[in-house]
Amino acid sequence: MAALPATSLDLARPISWPPSQYWSVRGIYPSYVSELMLKLSERENGDWWSSFALRVGNPAQVVRVLISTAGQATWVVSDQGCLPNDFKACEKDRGGLFNSSLSQTWNELGLYSLGLETNLGPSDDAIIGLETVGLDFSNAAGAPLLSDQILATLSGNQYPLGVFGLGRQPTYLNNFTNSHPSFLTTLHGQHYIPSLSWSYTAGARYPPKLNKFGTSLRIVTESKGIFGSLTLGGYDSARFTPNNVSFDLARDISRDLVVGLQGIISSDSNGSQNLLLPSPHFTFIDSTIPYLYLPPDACDSFEKALGLKWNDSTQLYIVDEELHRELLMRKPKFTFELGNSLTGGPTVDIVLPYSSFDLTYKSTYDSDPIRYFPLQRAENNSQLTLGRSFLQEAYLITNYEFGKFSVSQCIFEEPMTQNILAILPSGSRDRMPQPTNSQQPTSSGEGHHETGFRLDRSTTIGVIVGSVLGLLFLLFTSRSLRLLECVFPSAVPDLSCCVNERSATADTTMNEIDLSTAWTSGVDV
């Protein structure tokens, strides 16, 4: 069945966009590091990220991109993004290149600042235009193909791979005179998906290999890893463990996936523990970057507990082989305690192994790989971020209609099953069933609920039931892609966005916090 638009939202089903089956060997680095033209190592435990394929232009040019939970536009690397002397190697490393001069549907709009992650430093400029964009390598499985989508063509090195933004806000160019809806909003508006929602986990190259008894064996050399998972208009209940916590989207739609980070604890295999977060902070979840941006006192705690040392020349926490062997023996696990407020209320623990933070890079193509720990010192509250490395073990579900999202512990199984369920819109007569531990999918991916269709190499893409409310707005200043703050309703009628209900009395003060303020002593106020 091809993923044609439904005749009505009542017939729409969620789209499961499969990963490209490639591990991209480049990450996204701050501008002061990207000048080194970092090329990540091809080691089993290296800095590999699960990418997704796009068809861009007419005739279609295939590129691979990473997912941005903070952005709303599509970015690809242009043919100007590689130098002639290493063009082929660079083209592969950067996920393929887009040549706008070869496309019959390219409509150039001008040079603009990308305007994403500006709180972390200066942002690159890019040529922006309108272009035809489709999901996956080809339309053989009926993948959606949308025309007149905002497309940024990257020639700089700040973002070594292109990105696909999951945001629902439109892009405004030239103040208010030129508005363009996001890919997600267009999918919903054309009845491809039932609601303005998505779910995502980054995948991990290191996950455990399971033996015949189903026991987890973390033998990295025997595992090819688990690729990322992205569902538009629904979620995959086979990829996470349900919990009873949900979160309110913050008012600032440029930093809306904000959680109360109440604690971080490291636990070694011998039972010793270290408290790594001296005080709680509201923290943004953003897959665009790989790093954890934490307060300076938290970084000091990491340094003391793990033996990390900051390298001024690379602006990274370098891990030498001696320290790496020590950490492998200690087998530390890091527990992140998340709540909808800074203290109290229900919380969810996301546990990450040391492997999640065992990353490597190369300063040149022929140099030896250098290990680093993806931790950065945040200069102020606006920089506090849990990046893509955190999302290797965390599963995000976001519903813009209800202003809610959830964070859950990922499940790693081999073989991986799939159980795609719809996120129904606010106006639906049928409620989305709440997954419980008893509603586990079978080996064939079938569950207790109506499912969507996968888009992969052998099956078709499809779409589940519903309608959608609401669209928040994004403002771009003249020649800049900057965000306009919008306000979510203070009360939400129900929680069909997330997998579990939250307490109606939970503190919602995170939406009141000004994240641009400087550090305060103790708890943010």
Buried (B, 14 or more C-beta within 10 A) or exposed (E): EEBBBBEEBBBBBBBBBBBBEBBBBBBBBBBEBBEBBBBBBEBBBBBBBBBBBBBBBBEBBBBBBBBBBBBBBBBBBBBBBBEEEEEEEBBBBBBBBBBBEEBEBBEEBEEBBBBBBBBBEEBBBBBBBBBBBBBBBEBEBBBBBBEBBBBBBBBBBBBBBBBBBBBBBBBBBBEEEEBBBBBBBBBBBBBBBBBBBBBBBBBBBBBBBBEEEEEEEBEBEEBEBBBBBBBBBBBBBBBBEBBBBBBBBBBBBBBBBBBBBBBBBBBBEEEEEBEBBBBBBBBBBBBBBBBBBBBEEBBBBBBEBBBBEBEEEBBBBBBEEEBBEEBEEBBBBBBBBBBBBBEEBBBBBBBBBBBBBBBBBBBEEEEEBBBBBBBBBBBEBBBBBBBBBBBBBBBBBBBBBBBBBBBBBBBBBBEBBBBBBBBBBBEBEEEBBBBEEEBBBEEEBEBBBBBBBBBBEEBBBBBBBBBBEBBBBBBBBEBBBBBBBBEBEEEBEEBBBBBBEBEEEBBBBBBEBEBEEEBEEEEBE
